[in-house]
Amino acid sequence: MSQSFIYDGRKTWQISFPLGGIGTGCIGLAGNGRLIDWEIFNRPNKGGLNGFSHFAVKAEADGRVLDSRVLNGDLPPPYSGEFSKQPFQSFGFGPPREYMAGFPHFKISRFEGAFPIARVVFKDDVFPGEVEMVAFNPFIPLNDKDSSIPAAFFEIKVRNTTEKKITYTICLSVRNPLPPGTTVNMYGETGEVKFIRLSSKLLKEDDLNYGNLTIATDAVDVSYQEYWYRGAWFDELTVYWRDFSNLGRLRNRRYDECKHNVQDHCSLAAHLQVDSGDEKSVRFIIGWYFPNCYNYWSSEESGKVRAWRNYYATIFKDSTEVAVYGLKNWIRLYKETLEFKEALFSSSLPSFVIDAISANISILKTPTVLRLEDGSLYGFEGCHPSSGCCEGSCMHVWNYAVATAFLFPNLERSMLDLYFKYCQRQDGRLSFRLQLPLGRGLWKFPHAAVDGQFGCVIRAYRFWKISGDSSWLKSTWSYIKKAIEYAWAETNEDMWDLNMDGVIEGRQHHTLDMELFGPNSWLTGFYLAALKAGAEMA
């Protein structure tokens, strides 16, 4: 691995490595190993935390605890607190307590970011051993189903660097994110998989906020705590750390009733006995299931609350099924993901090119994209902190995205199918923003985008050449042909090429959100490429 992709110190401060499937949302892995940006609720959530969710590790030998630490490196600044409008949490109050900055953690952490696999190495002179976290979500070209699993995969490895046998405990703690006062945490086992399912006792399956989350492991030896202690002030965290740091295993705690205004945490721990000089590992999965999505970003639509189901909800019935599938198929999913990663990072391309490619394809694993119920891909132009930015799988933006067509051609085709079915007018003009829910109507903007319009033609040609799917081309050809012919259509008020001389001359809207007038090589180049592609497809 090139040193270009290994980060420590200041270079880790801005890292948020997305762990999630295509169209499922994600959890961010920070450069110091923290779990940040919990964006699993069908919208962006930059900076969003889920309580005190974290990994921790403990070492025991000879009947005593040698050390206990949160599996994080140092917290980056600012240490005076972040600017926000939240009382008691803004500048001057220090880091949010959910960061657990005052807990024992590792002095040295090194982040290896080679998407789609992250690796964090933790070391500390006080801790008896070295710990390594490998985190990923399956990214398998041509397999969009297994690349769309709503889960984060973690393998924690411990290496005993001492002269004695040590029992290590690796513990994953997660808060139930469902509405306060309704949360239910329940331990279960299926085959070799041990899990805790986090749900709500009140929400029905058709509720927009309905969902559940599961933490799971296939470790042989586990202990667990379904509920942290319910106390006043910060007792829950204090008692949890005492429970974890004491000698021995976690003792379960259960409550029969929900508590008003409380979102209960739980902990699932794996225990490993490691001889001197040896290494062992344990696997964890955080799986989620929030199946109901709606158009929250459009003021005229969000009040109607016409929901649709996420694609992953047609594959899995709940988050426990997600986690069990991930653990049972871990070896294959990791192997095929690793094959892609190694093929990319072992290429002769300059490291900065590989960096650009790998960083940009990670966008497919973020809330920038959704997968509709039939699996079709839908994308924003990017993300605001708490909402998608610029709706509609914008044609003149996604026209410039190249990787999807080669890595997941079926997803590229699905975008084109939606454009031609829901965005094309009778005269061939394409409204360049797809409206959700599907069937809502055409976007009310008076101009087509030249690069978006002809880019769709070129994208259709590219998909046909990649896939060889001539039956799809035949079924779509009438739409493609009309998109080309709009250039000289009498109804084209922008008068692109009314004299049919192959040069765009009229008003030209495009991705830079401005208008060009008269001939220019950029947009005429799109037009000529579309004409050439159309001639070959015909």
N, C-alpha and C positions, 0 to 999 in steps of 0.2 A: 504494500500500500504506500503510495506516494505521501511524503510528509505534507503535501499540500492539503490533504484531507484530515489531518490530525490537528486538533485544536486544544489549547490550554490557556489558562489565564484570561486575559482580556478578550481573547478571540472567541471565548465561549459565551460571552455575555448576551449576545443577541440571538442565540440559537433556539429555535423551536422546531424540532424534527417531527413531522406529522406521522402519527401512528393511527391508521384507519384505512378503510376500504374506499374504493371509488364510489362516490355518492353516498357515503355513510357518515360523514363527519369524522373527526379525529380527536385524539388527545396529543398534546405537544410534549415532547421530551426535551427538557431544557439542557443547555450545555453542561450544567453541573449535575444532571441526573434527576431533577425534580419533574413531577408530572404537572404540566401547566396547560393553559388554553383548552379547557374542556369544552370542545365544540361538537358535542354528540347529540345536541337537541335540535337538529334541523336548522341551525343558523350559526353564523360566526359568534364567537365569544372570546375575543382577544383579551388576554389577561384573566380570563375566568378560571376560578379555582373550584374545586369540589371539596370544601372543608379541609381536613388535614390528610387527604389521600397521599400515601407515600409508601415506599419500601423502607424496611429497616433490617439490620443484621445484628446477631448476637453470637458471641463465642463463649463456650463453657468447657472447663476441664477440671478434673480432680475435685469435683463437688463444689466448684465456685464459678461465678461469672467473671470472665476475663475482661470483657468489654462489650458495650452495646452502642450502636450508632445508627443514625438515619443514613440511608444510602444516598447521600448527596455530597457534592463538593461545596466549597465556599459559596455563599450567596453574593452575587455581584451588587455593586451600589445601584441606587442611592440608599444609604443607611439611615438617613433622616426621615425616610418615608417618601411615598410617591404622591404627586399632586393629584387630588381627586376632590370631589365634593361630598364625600362620605364623612360624617362626624367620627372623630376618634381614629380615623384611618388615613388621614392625609399627611401632608408634609409636617414634620415635627413630632409625629407619633411613632416613628420608626417603621420598619417593615411590617406588613400585615402578619398577625400571629399565625395565620395559616401557612406561612413560609417555614415555620418551625426553625427560624434562624438561630435561636439560642440553644438548640439541642445539639448533642455531640454529633459530629459529622466527620467526613474524611478531609484531611488537610490537602491531599493531592487528588485531583480528578483530571482525566484526559478524555476528550471526546473525539471519536473517529466517525466522521459523517460521510458515509458513502452510500447515498440513497440507492436502494430502498432498505438498507440495513445500517443501524446505528450501533456503536459499541462504546461503552463508557467504562474506563478502568479506574478503580478507587484504591488508594493506598494511604496509610497513616502509620507513623512509627509506633503508635500505641496499640493499634489493632493487630491481633495475631493472625495475619494472613493477608492475602490480596483478593479483591472482589472485582468481578467483571460483569457488566450487564450488556446483553445483546438484545436489541429491540427492533421489531419490524412488523409489517403487515404484508401478507403475500402480494407480490407484484410480479405477475407471470404473463408476459406477452402472449396474446391470442387466447388467454383464459380470463375473460373479464368477470366470470362468475366467482372464481376463487380469489380474484383481485378486488372483490367488492364485499368482503367479510367485515361486518361492523365490530371490530375488535382490535386490541393492541396486544401483541405477543412479546413476552419477555422470557429470556433465559438468564438466570443468575448463576454464575460460576464462582466457587470459592476455592482458593488454593491455600493449603496449610503450609506455611513457611516456617513453622516452629519444629521443635524436636519431640513434641508429644501429640497424641491423638486428641482431636478437638471435636466437640459437637457444635455445629453451626446451626443457627435458626435464621431462616429468611422469612420475613413477614411482610405481607401486603395488607395495608389498611386502606379502606375506601369508605367515603360517606355515601349514604343513600341519598340520591339527588331528587327524589320525589317530594311532593309538597309536604311541608312540616306538619306534624301531627297526624300523618297518615302512613308513616313508613313501617314496613315489615321486612325484617332480615331473617332468612331461614337457611340453615345448613342442610346439605344433602349430598348423596353419593350416587353415582351411576357408573358401574364398572370400576375402572381404576381412577375415575375422575372424582375429586372432592371439590365442592363448590359452596358458595354462599350467594343466594339470590336476593337481590334488593328490589322491593316492589312497593306498591301502595295498596292499601286495603279498600280504598274508595274509588279510584279512577276506573272507569269502564273502558272497554277496548276502543270505543268510538270517540273517546275524549281526546282532544288535541294534545293534551299533556300526558296521555297514557304512555306507559313504557316500563321497562325494568332493566336492571344491570346485574351482571353476574361476575364474580371473581372466582377463578378456578385454578386448580393445579392437578397434575397427575403424580405428584410426589407420593411415595409409599407411606411415609411417617408424617402425620400432620397433627396440629392442634388448632383450635379456633376459638373465636369469641364473637358470637352473633351480634352482641350489643356492647358498646362501650358503656362505662358507668354513667348514669344520669345524675348529675349533681348541679350545683350552682356555679356561677361564674365559669372558671376554666377547669373545673374538676375532671371533666371527661378526658381531657388530654393528659392531665397530671396522673390520674389513676391508670390510664392506658400505659403510659411510659413506665410506671412502677410495675404494672403487671408484666410487661414485656421484659423489663430489665432484671426482674428477679430470676433466681435460679429455677430452671425447669420449664415446663410447657405452659402455654396459655390455658387458663381455666375458663370454660364457657360461662357466659352470662346471658340470661334471657329475660325479656319482659313480655307479659301477656297483653298489655295494653299500649297503645300509642300515647305519646306525651305531647301535649299542646306545644306548638312552636319548636319542635325538636326534629332534626334530621339525623337519625342515628348512624354512627360509624360501626364498622365491623372489621375484624382482622382474621386472616387466614395464614397460618405459619407452617412452613416445611422444615423438618429437622434432618440434618445430615451429619453422619459421623465420618470424619475425614482423617486418615492416617497422616503422619508426618510426611511431607513432600508430595502428597497426592492432591488431586483435584476432583471435585464433584460438582454437579449442577442440578438445578431444579427449574421447572418451567411453570410460568403463570400466564393466564390470559385474563384480560378485562374485556368482557363482551357486553354490548349494549343493544337495546331494542326499543326505539322510539319511532313507531311505524307511521305516524300520521303527520303529514306535511301540509302546509297551506300557504297561500300567497299573503305573507305578512308585509311585504315590501311595497305594495301598491295600495294607495289610500282608497281607490275606488273598488278594490276587490277584497281587501283584508276583512272588511266588515261583514262580508257575505259568508265567510268561513266555509268555503267549499274545499274540503280536504281531499287529498289523494294519498295513496299508500306508497311508501318507499319500496324500491325494487327488492331490497333485502328482506322485506316483510313477506314477500311471496316465496322466499327460499327457506326462511327459518320461522318457527312459531314463537320463539322468545329468545332472550339473551342466554339462557342456559343451554339451549340447543346450539347457539352460536359457539359458546365456549367449549362444549363437548366436541363439536365438529372440529374446531381448531386444534384441540389437543390430540384427538384421535388421528388427525391427518397431518400433524406437525412435521414429521420427517419429510414427507413429500412436498408440502408447501414451502418449507424452508429451503430444501434442496433446489427446487425450481426457481425460487426467488434468488438464491445465491448464484445460480448459473447465469441469470441475467446480469446480476451485479458484477460478477467477475468478467463476463464478456465485455461489458461497458468499460470497466475500470482497467482492464488489461489491454485495451486497444492502444494503438500508436498515436492517437490524438493527443495534442498538448493537454496538460492537466487543467488549464483554465477552460478549455473547450468541454472537457468531461465534467468539470464543475458546473458550467453553465447548463449543460444538458441535464445532468442529474438533479440539479436544484429546480429547474423548471418543470420537469415531469412530475415532481413531487406535488405540484398544484392539483393533479388529479386526485390526490388523497386528502384534500382540504374541503371546507364548505364552499369553495368556489364552484363546485359542481354538485349536481343532484342526479340521481337516477330515478326516473319516473317508474310507475308500477310495471310497465311492460319492459323495463330495462333501458329505455331510451336515455341518452345523455343530454343533460341540460346544464348550461353554464352561465355564471355571471362574468362580468369583466374582471372582477376581483372581489375583495372583501373590505367593508368597513369594520370597525371594531365589533359591532353587534348585528350587522345585516349584510346581505349581499350587495355589491356595488354594481349598478347598471345591469338591469335584467335582460333576459331574452335570448341567451345564446347568440349574442350580437354578431351578425354575419361579418361585419367589417372588422371585428376583433378576432373571432375564432377562425376567420379565414387565414390568419397568420400563424395559427397553431399547426405544427407539422407532426409532432410525435404521436398524437392520438391515432392518426390514420395508419401509421406503420405498426404501432404496438398493439392497438386494439381497433382494428378496422371495422368491426361490427358496431362499435360505439360511434365511430365517424359516420357510418352509413345511417345509424339511427338519427343523428342530428340532421342529416340531409333529408331523410324521410319526413321529419317534422317540419322542416322549412317548406318543402314542396306541398305538403298537405295543408298546413295551417297558415302559411305566410304569403302564398302566391295569389295575386289578383288575376282576374280573367285575362288581362292584357299581358301577363308575364312578369309584371313588376313584383319584386320581392320586398315585403315590409321586413326590415332587417332585425326586428326584435320579436321573438316568439312570446306570445302572451300565455300565462298560466292562470287558472287551470286550462288545459287544452280545450279548444272550442270556444274560448272567450271572445274571439274576434281578432281583427287585424289591429296592429298598432297604428295610432292616429298621428303619423308623421308624413308630411307631404312629398318626401323625396326618397328614392332608393339610393343606396350607396354603391358607387361604381365598383369599388373593390369587393364589396360584399356580394353584389349581384353576380358579377362574372367570376368571383372567387368560388361561388357555389358550383358553377359549371366546371371549373378546374378541379375542384374537390371531388365532384362526381366522376370525372375522368380518372383522377388518381385512384379513387376507390376501385373503379372497374379494372384498372391495370394491376393493382395490388391483388385483388381478390379473384379476378377472372370471372366474376359473376355476371354473365351476359343476360341471364333471366331478369336480374334486378335492373340492369340497364334498359332492357326492353320495356319493363313496367314503368320506368321513370322517364324515359326519353321524351315524352310529350311535354313534361314539365321543364326539362332541361332546354328543349328547343324553344319553348316560349320565353324562357329567361334570356336566351341569346337574342331573340327577335325583338325584345323590348327596346333594344338599342335604337331601332329605326321605326318603332311603332308610332302611329299618329297620336296616340294617347300619351306619349312620353313628353310631358310639358317641359322637361329639362333639355329636350332636343339633342340627345347625345350624338346620333349619327344618322340624321334624317336623309342625307344624300348617299348613305351607304358606301362611303369611300374608305372605310376601315380606320378612321381617325375620330376619336371622341372630341367634340368641339363645344358642346353646350355647357350647362351648369352641372358641376360634378361634386356631389357630396361624397365624403370619404371618411376614413378612420381618424383623421386628425381633427375632426369636428369643425370643419370650415368648408368653404366652397372654392373650387377652382373653376376658371372659365377659359375656354380655348384649349388648343392642343397641348398635351404634355406627355412625356414618354412614360411616366409612372402608370397612370391610369389607362392610357391607350395600350400600354403593354399588357395589362390585365385583359383588355378587350380582345386584342389580337391572340393572346393565349387561349381565351375562351372560344374564339372562332376556330382556331386550329384544333382544339380539343373536340369541339362540336363536330367538325368535319370528320375526324377519326371515329367518333362514336356513331355517327350517322351510318 
